[in-house]
Amino acid sequence: MVALLAQALVLAAVADALVAPTRPRPSRVARGAHGDGPLLSVPIPGSASATLQVPGFAAQRALLEALVEESRDVPPLAALRRSAALNAAVAKTAAKVLRDPAAASAPRATRELFEELGATFVKLGQLVASSPTLFPEAWTTEFEKTLDGAPPVPYATVKRVVEASLGTTIAAAFSTFDEAPLATASVAQVHAATLRNGDRVVVKVLKPGVRDTLTADLVFLNGAAKILEAVAPETKRVSLADVAAQLRDSTLQELDLREEARRLRSFRGFLASSGLDQAATCPLPYEDLSSKEVLTMTRLDGSRLVDADASNPASEAAVATVIRTWARSVVEHDFFHADVHGGNVLLLRDGTVGIIDFGIVGTLPPAVYGAVVDLAAAFNARPRDYGGIADALRGMGVADGAKFDREKFAGDLRRAFDAVESNDAAAVVGDVIAVSEDNDLVLPREFGLLTKQAVYLNRYVTTLAPDLDVFEGDLLGAGGAVAAAAGAPAGAAAPE
């Protein structure tokens, strides 16, 4: 399926390149503007409203135009190379399994295939690794290898990129520069180094060719999401295509390390102004040794938080710090870290939490920002304000023409939360999605990005701090932080 869809997008890219000079560029067709019904609609068993459909002819034309337009972002030669790479990756992984079927397993074969497929699929593997409540233990354990164990690029290549990008030699800029990478991720790899003044730093270097790979893969994922929404319209409730588009836009941000340097400075300022800098930190960039492809920054000494000892009380305190810091950044700062998987959160030697890799961040528009503030306040009110939660979720996005029944929605939310026996944030998120479907609500694209972080953060709770109640106190930005952001006095509770 991956190879077939990839090849379809390749053909679209090539065809568009050949005919583009002879015809005008089509405009995007708004969702729901096609005007014709499905040619075939089959109910999905077990669902009151979900169906599988064959879209009408106008809808099919609009979908084809959207796919062709998406393909324009991929140069035809890059698309052909990526299609060949996809086929080669599948063939290589299959051959490895056939050579030694006894040693093969579905999780291992899939993880190796994802690593062969490159940056985008490694990111999907990181989501699997950080989702123990969604995937079996064998899968999450195997995919932990994608958190910081992606295949490295040779030092000679790193040296060439660094020197070309900085306009100087490594020997002139650094007194030491480790040839072996400290960590290797899907888009870049990091090397330990020492500056001429003795400062210990890390140097993040973009992998050559990653732009074409990412662009082609993200066009594929975006196209797959559009097709899925067309044949299974119920998936629009979770804004699948919008979430895929947001993933594309946020992931492509990683390809300019100057932007990440700006975010590091901004987030360090947020930590200081919010009083969180005694418990959490992030690296600071060295501007004169940074560029679009290279980011030199202060080194944080520590280990991955996911590797901490669950029996150590410091582990629970660190998990609480991560959640509190992230949640307050959602409602108080210009952006929030949108990739807090296990490889990007460190427990430092002095007990503080280090947050790294600001390549992907999320932002909230004012309306959703206000709804998140209201949601946190209502959720943390004592007694919990389910009517306020319903109002906040409605403010985040409601289907056009939906008849919003506040009392019914609030009652459904109460029953859903009461049914969650464990302190499981990921289960709560799933219940919110299910209840929203029952009440004809469409969750906004921002909810998808927030949900992914909830899944990541939930892993820290379930593995390191199972007794931590994330809904108590100010962990989710309640109390003074949310009250200040909402313009209300601290401690004020919404009515039941």
For each residue, the residues with C-beta under 8 A, 3 or more apart:
1: 4 5
2: 5 6 86 90 117 220
3: 6 7 83 86 87 90
4: 1 7 8
5: 1 2 8 9 220 223 224 227
6: 2 3 9 10 82 83 86 216 220
7: 3 4 10 11 83
8: 4 5 11 12 67 223
9: 5 6 12 13 67 70 71 74 79 216 219 220 223
10: 6 7 13 14 76 79 80 82 83
11: 7 8 14 15
12: 8 9 15 16 67 68 71
13: 9 10 16 17 71 72 74 75 76 79
14: 10 11 17 18 76 79 80
15: 11 12 18 19 68
16: 12 13 19 20 68 71 72
17: 13 14 20 75 76
18: 14 15
19: 15 16 22 23
20: 16 17 23 25 72
21:
22: 19
23: 19 20
24:
25: 20 69
26: 65 68 69
27:
28: 66 69
29: 33 34 62 65 66
30: 33
31: 236
32: 400
33: 29 30 62
34: 29 55 56 58 59 62
35: 58
36: 56 57 58 59
37: 56
38: 41 53 54 55 56 59
39: 53 54 55 56 57
40: 53 54
41: 38 51 52 53 54
42: 51 52 53
43: 47 50 51
44: 47 50 51 52 232 234
45:
46:
47: 43 44 50 234
48:
49: 234 437
50: 43 44 47 232 234
51: 41 42 43 44 232 233 234
52: 41 42 44 231 232
53: 38 39 40 41 42 230 231 232 233
54: 38 39 40 41 231
55: 34 38 39 59 60 63 230 231
56: 34 36 37 38 39 59 60
57: 36 39 60 61
58: 34 35 36 61 62
59: 34 36 38 55 56 62 63 230
60: 55 56 57 63 64 230
61: 57 58 64 65
62: 29 33 34 58 59 65 66
63: 55 59 60 66 67 226 227 230
64: 60 61 67 68
65: 26 29 61 62 68 69
66: 28 29 62 63 69 70 226
67: 8 9 12 63 64 70 71 223 226 227
68: 12 15 16 26 64 65 71 72
69: 25 26 28 65 66 72
70: 9 66 67 73 219 222 223 226
71: 9 12 13 16 67 68 74 79 219 223
72: 13 16 20 68 69
73: 70 215 219
74: 9 13 71 78 79 82 212 215 216 219
75: 13 17 78 79 212
76: 10 13 14 17 79 80
77: 80 81
78: 74 75 81 82 212 215 216
79: 9 10 13 14 71 74 75 76 82 83 216
80: 10 14 76 77 83 84
81: 77 78 84 85 212
82: 6 10 74 78 79 85 86 212 213 216 217
83: 3 6 7 10 79 80 86 87
84: 80 81 87 88
85: 81 82 88 89 117 118 213
86: 2 3 6 82 83 89 90 117
87: 3 83 84 90 91
88: 84 85 91 92 116
89: 85 86 92 93 113 116 117
90: 2 3 86 87 93 94 113
91: 87 88 94 95
92: 88 89 95 96 116
93: 89 90 96 97 109 112 113 116
94: 90 91 97 98
95: 91 92 98 99
96: 92 93 99 100 104 109 112
97: 93 94 100 101 104 109
98: 94 95 101
99: 95 96
100: 96 97 103 104
101: 97 98 104
102:
103: 100
104: 96 97 100 101 108 109
105: 108 109 138 142
106: 109 110
107: 110 111 138 139 141 142 143
108: 104 105 111 112 142
109: 93 96 97 104 105 106 112 113
110: 106 107 113 114 139 142
111: 107 108 114 115 125 142 143 145 146
112: 93 96 108 109 115 116
113: 89 90 93 109 110 116 117 121
114: 110 111 117 121 122 124 125 143 146
115: 111 112 118 121 122 125 146 150 151
116: 88 89 92 93 112 113
117: 2 85 86 89 113 114 120 121 122 217
118: 85 115 121 122 186 210 213 217
119: 122 123 186 187 207 210 213 214 217
120: 117 123 124 186 213 214 217 218 221 251
121: 113 114 115 117 118 124 125 217
122: 114 115 117 118 119 125 126 146 150 185 186
123: 119 120 126 127 186 251
124: 114 120 121 127 128
125: 111 114 115 121 122 128 129 143 146
126: 122 123 129 130 143 146 147 186 339 341 343
127: 123 124 130 131 341 452 455
128: 124 125 131 135 139 140 143 146
129: 125 126 140 143 144 145 146 147 341 342
130: 126 127 140 147 341 342 455 456 459
131: 127 128 134 135 140 426 455 456 459
132: 135 137 140 459 462 463
133: 424 426 427 455 458 459 462
134: 131 426 455
135: 128 131 132 139 140 143
136: 139 140
137: 132 140 141
138: 105 107 141 142
139: 107 110 128 135 136 142 143
140: 128 129 130 131 132 135 136 137 143 144
141: 107 137 138 144
142: 105 107 108 110 111 138 139 145
143: 107 111 114 125 126 128 129 135 139 140 146
144: 129 140 141 147 306 342
145: 111 129 142 149
146: 111 114 115 122 125 126 128 129 143 149 150 186
147: 126 129 130 144 304 306 341 342 343
148: 183 184 185 304 343
149: 145 146 184
150: 115 122 146 184 185 186 189
151: 115 184
152: 181 184 189
153: 157 158 184 189 207 208
154: 157 158
155: 158 159 179 180
156: 159 160
157: 153 154 160 161 208
158: 153 154 155 161 162 181 189 191 205
159: 155 156 162 163 170
160: 156 157 163 164
161: 157 158 164 165 205 206 208 293 294
162: 158 159 165 166 170 203 205 293 294
163: 159 160 166 167 168 169 170
164: 160 161 167
165: 161 162 291 292 293 294
166: 162 163 173 289 291 294
167: 163 164
168: 163 172 173
169: 163 172 173
170: 159 162 163 173 174 177
171: 174
172: 168 169
173: 166 168 169 170 195 196 289
174: 170 171 177 193 194 195 196 203
175: 194 195 196 198
176: 193 194
177: 170 174 191 193 194 203
178: 181 182 191 192 193
179: 155 191
180: 155 191
181: 152 158 178 184 189 190 191
182: 178 190 191 192 202
183: 148 189 190 343
184: 148 149 150 151 152 153 181 189 190
185: 122 148 150 188 189 190 343 357
186: 118 119 120 122 123 126 146 150 210
187: 119 206 207 210 214 254 255 359
188: 185 204 205 206 207 210 254 257 359
189: 150 152 153 158 181 183 184 185 204 205 207
190: 181 182 183 184 185 202 203 204 205
191: 158 177 178 179 180 181 182 202 203 205
192: 178 182 200 201 202 203 299
193: 174 176 177 178 200 201 202 203 296
194: 174 175 176 177 198 199 200 201
195: 173 174 175 198 199 201 286 289
196: 173 174 175
197:
198: 175 194 195
199: 194 195 298
200: 192 193 194 298 299
201: 192 193 194 195 286 289 296 297 298 299
202: 182 190 191 192 193 283 296 297 298 299
203: 162 174 177 190 191 192 193 289 294 295 296
204: 188 189 190 257 260 294 295 296 297
205: 158 161 162 188 189 190 191 293 294
206: 161 187 188 210 255 257 292 293 294
207: 119 153 187 188 189 210
208: 153 157 161
209: 212 213
210: 118 119 186 187 188 206 207 213 214 255
211: 214 215 255
212: 74 75 78 81 82 209 215 216
213: 82 85 118 119 120 209 210 216 217
214: 119 120 187 210 211 217 218 251 252 254 255
215: 73 74 78 211 212 218 219 252
216: 6 9 74 78 79 82 212 213 219 220
217: 82 117 118 119 120 121 213 214 220 221
218: 120 214 215 221 222 247 248 251 252
219: 9 70 71 73 74 215 216 222 223 248
220: 2 5 6 9 216 217 223 224
221: 120 217 218 224 225 244 247 248
222: 70 218 219 225 226 241 244 245 248
223: 5 8 9 67 70 71 219 220 226 227
224: 5 220 221 227 228 244
225: 221 222 228 229 240 241 243 244 245
226: 63 66 67 70 222 223 229 230 241 244
227: 5 63 67 223 224 230 231
228: 224 225 231 232 235 240
229: 225 226 232 233 235 236 240 241
230: 53 55 59 60 63 226 227 233
231: 52 53 54 55 227 228
232: 44 50 51 52 53 228 229 235
233: 51 53 229 230 236
234: 44 47 49 50 51 237 437
235: 228 229 232 238 240
236: 31 229 233 239 240 241 442
237: 234 399 433 436 437 441 442 443
238: 235 243 433 443 447 448
239: 236 242 243 397 442 443 444 445 447 448
240: 225 228 229 235 236 243 244 448
241: 222 225 226 229 236 244 245
242: 239 245 246 444 445 448
243: 225 238 239 240 246 247 445 448 449
244: 221 222 224 225 226 240 241 247 248
245: 222 225 241 242 248 249 445
246: 242 243 249 250 362 445 446 448 449
247: 218 221 243 244 250 251
248: 218 219 221 222 244 245 251 252
249: 245 246 252 253
250: 246 247 253 338 360 361 362 449
251: 120 123 214 218 247 248 254 360
252: 214 215 218 248 249 255
253: 249 250 256 259 359 360 361
254: 187 188 214 251 260 359 360
255: 187 206 210 211 214 252
256: 253 259 260 292
257: 188 204 206 260 261 290 291 292 293 294 295
258: 261 262 290 291 292
259: 253 256 262 263
260: 204 254 256 257 263 264 285 295 357 358 359
261: 257 258 264 265 285 287 290 295 297
262: 258 259 265 266
263: 259 260 266 267 335 358 361
264: 260 261 267 268 282 283 284 285 297 358
265: 261 262 268 269 284 285
266: 262 263 269 270 333 334 335
267: 263 264 270 271 282 329 333 335 337 355 358
268: 264 265 271 272 277 281 282 284
269: 265 266 272 273
270: 266 267 273 274 276 329 332 333
271: 267 268 274 276 277 280 281 282 325
272: 268 269 277
273: 269 270
274: 270 271 277 328 332 481
275: 278
276: 270 271 279 280 321 324 325 328
277: 268 271 272 274 280 281
278: 275 352
279: 276 321 324 325 352 353
280: 271 276 277 321 322 325 352 353 354 355
281: 268 271 277 300 348 352 353 354 355
282: 264 267 268 271 300 354 355 356 358
283: 202 264 297 298 299 300 354 356
284: 264 265 268 297 298
285: 260 261 264 265 290 295 296 297
286: 195 201 289 290 296 297 298
287: 261 290
288:
289: 166 173 195 201 203 286 294 296
290: 257 258 261 285 286 287 294 295 296 297
291: 165 166 257 258 294 295
292: 165 206 256 257 258
293: 161 162 165 205 206 257
294: 161 162 165 166 203 204 205 206 257 289 290 291
295: 203 204 257 260 261 285 290 291
296: 193 201 202 203 204 285 286 289 290
297: 201 202 204 261 264 283 284 285 286 290
298: 199 200 201 202 283 284 286
299: 192 200 201 202 283
300: 281 282 283 346 348 354 356
301: 348 349
302: 346 347 348 349 354
303: 307 308 346 347
304: 147 148 307 308 342 343 345 346 347
305: 308 315 318 319 322 342 345 346 347 353 460 464
306: 144 147 342 345 459 460 463 464
307: 303 304
308: 303 304 305 312 314 315 318 347 464
309: 312 315
310: 315 463 464 465 466
311: 315
312: 308 309 315
313: 316 317
314: 308 317 318 347 351
315: 305 308 309 310 311 312 318 319 347 464 465
316: 313 319 320 464 465 467 468
317: 313 314 320 321 351
318: 305 308 314 315 321 322 347 351 353 464
319: 305 315 316 322 323 460 461 464 465 468
320: 316 317 323 324 465 468 475
321: 276 279 280 317 318 324 325 352 353
322: 280 305 318 319 325 326 340 345 353 355 457 460
323: 319 320 326 327 457 460 461 470 475 476
324: 276 279 320 321 327 328 474 475 477
325: 271 276 279 280 321 322 328 329 353 355
326: 322 323 329 330 336 337 340 453 457
327: 323 324 330 331 376 475 476 477
328: 274 276 324 325 331 332 333 477 481
329: 267 270 325 326 332 333 335 336 337
330: 326 327 333 336 364 372 450 477
331: 327 328 369 372 373 376 477 481 482 485
332: 270 274 328 329 477 481 484 485
333: 266 267 270 328 329 330 336
334: 266 363
335: 263 266 267 329 338 361 362 363
336: 326 329 330 333 361 362 363 364 453
337: 267 326 329 340 344 355 358 360 361 362 453
338: 250 335 360 361 362 449 452 453
339: 126 344 357 359 360
340: 322 326 337 344 345 355 453 456 457
341: 126 127 129 130 147 344 345 456
342: 129 130 144 147 304 305 306 345 456 459
343: 126 147 148 183 185 304 357
344: 337 339 340 341 355 356 357
345: 304 305 306 322 340 341 342 353 354 355 356 460
346: 300 302 303 304 305 353 354 355 356
347: 302 303 304 305 308 314 315 318 351 353 354
348: 281 300 301 302 351 352 353 354
349: 301 302
350:
351: 314 317 318 347 348
352: 278 279 280 281 321 348
353: 279 280 281 305 318 321 322 325 345 346 347 348
354: 280 281 282 283 300 302 345 346 347 348
355: 267 280 281 282 322 325 337 340 344 345 346 358
356: 282 283 300 344 345 346
357: 185 260 339 343 344 360
358: 260 263 264 267 282 337 355 361
359: 187 188 253 254 260 339
360: 250 251 253 254 337 338 339 357
361: 250 253 263 335 336 337 338 358
362: 246 250 335 336 337 338 446 449 450 453
363: 334 335 336
364: 330 336 368 369 372 446
365: 368 369 446
366: 369 370
367: 370 371 395 396
368: 364 365 371 372 395 396 397 444 446
369: 331 364 365 366 372 373
370: 366 367 373 374 395 486
371: 367 368 374 375 392 393 395 396
372: 330 331 364 368 369 375 376 392 396 450
373: 331 369 370 376 377 477 482 485 486
374: 370 371 377 378 388 391 392 395 486
375: 371 372 378 379 388 389 392 393 396
376: 327 331 372 373 379 380 476 477 478 482
377: 373 374 380 381 385 388 478 482 483 486 488 494
378: 374 375 381 384 385 386 387 388 389 391 392 494
379: 375 376 384 385 389 471 476 478
380: 376 377 384 471 472 476 478 479 482
381: 377 378 384 385 388 493 494 496
382: 493
383: 496
384: 378 379 380 381 389 417 496
385: 377 378 379 381 388 389 493 494 495 496
386: 378 389 390 410 411 413 414 417 496
387: 378 390 391 406 407 410 495 496
388: 374 375 377 378 381 385 391 392 494
389: 375 378 379 384 385 386 392 393 410 413
390: 386 387 393 394 406 409 410 413
391: 374 378 387 388 394 395 406
392: 371 372 374 375 378 388 389 395 396
393: 371 375 389 390 396 409 432 436 441 443
394: 390 391 397 398 404 406 409 441
395: 367 368 370 371 374 391 392
396: 367 368 371 372 375 392 393 443 444 446 447
397: 239 368 394 441 442 443 444 447
398: 394 402 404 441 442
399: 237 402 440 441 442
400: 32
401:
402: 398 399 439 440 441
403: 440
404: 394 398 409 439 441
405: 408 409 439
406: 387 390 391 394 409 410
407: 387 410 411
408: 405 411 412 439
409: 390 393 394 404 405 406 412 413 435 439 441
410: 386 387 389 390 406 407 413 414
411: 386 407 408 414 415
412: 408 409 415 416 435 438 439
413: 386 389 390 409 410 416 417 431 432 435
414: 386 410 411 417 418
415: 411 412 418 419
416: 412 413 419 420 428 431 432 434 435
417: 384 386 413 414 420 428 431
418: 414 415
419: 415 416 431
420: 416 417 424 427 428 431
421:
422: 427
423: 461 466 468 469 470 471
424: 133 420 427 428 458 462
425: 428 429 454 457 458 461 470
426: 131 133 134 429 430 454 455 458
427: 133 420 422 424 430 431
428: 416 417 420 424 425 431 432
429: 425 426 432 433 451 454 455
430: 426 427 433 434
431: 413 416 417 419 420 427 428 434 435
432: 393 413 416 428 429 435 436 443
433: 237 238 429 430 436 437 443 451
434: 416 430 431 437 438
435: 409 412 413 416 431 432 438 439
436: 237 393 432 433 439 441 442 443
437: 49 234 237 433 434 440 441
438: 412 434 435
439: 402 404 405 408 409 412 435 436
440: 399 402 403 437
441: 237 393 394 397 398 399 402 404 409 436 437
442: 236 237 239 397 398 399 436
443: 237 238 239 393 396 397 432 433 436 447 448
444: 239 242 368 396 397 447
445: 239 242 243 245 246 448 449
446: 246 362 364 365 368 396 449 450
447: 238 239 396 397 443 444 450 451
448: 238 239 240 242 243 246 443 445 451 452
449: 243 246 250 338 362 445 446 452 453
450: 330 362 372 446 447 453 454
451: 429 433 447 448 454 455
452: 127 338 448 449 455 456
453: 326 336 337 338 340 362 449 450 456 457
454: 425 426 429 450 451 457 458
455: 127 130 131 133 134 426 429 451 452 458 459
456: 130 131 340 341 342 452 453 459 460
457: 322 323 326 340 425 453 454 460 461 470
458: 133 424 425 426 454 455 461 462
459: 130 131 132 133 306 342 455 456 462 463
460: 305 306 319 322 323 345 456 457 463 464 465
461: 319 323 423 425 457 458 464 465 466 468 470
462: 132 133 424 458 459 466
463: 132 306 310 459 460 466
464: 305 306 308 310 315 316 318 319 460 461
465: 310 315 316 319 320 460 461 468
466: 310 423 461 462 463
467: 316
468: 316 319 320 423 461 465 475
469: 423 472 473
470: 323 423 425 457 461 475 476
471: 379 380 423 475 476
472: 380 469 475
473: 469 478 479
474: 324 477 478 479 480 481 482
475: 320 323 324 327 468 470 471 472 478
476: 323 327 376 379 380 470 471
477: 324 327 328 330 331 332 373 376 474 481 482 485
478: 376 377 379 380 473 474 475 481 482 483
479: 380 473 474 482 483 490 491
480: 474 483 484 490
481: 274 328 331 332 474 477 478 484 485
482: 331 373 376 377 380 474 477 478 479 485 486
483: 377 478 479 480 486 488 489 490 491 492
484: 332 480 481 487 490
485: 331 332 373 477 481 482
486: 370 373 374 377 482 483
487: 484
488: 377 483 492
489: 483 492
490: 479 480 483 484
491: 479 483
492: 483 488 489
493: 381 382 385
494: 377 378 381 385 388
495: 385 387
496: 381 383 384 385 386 387
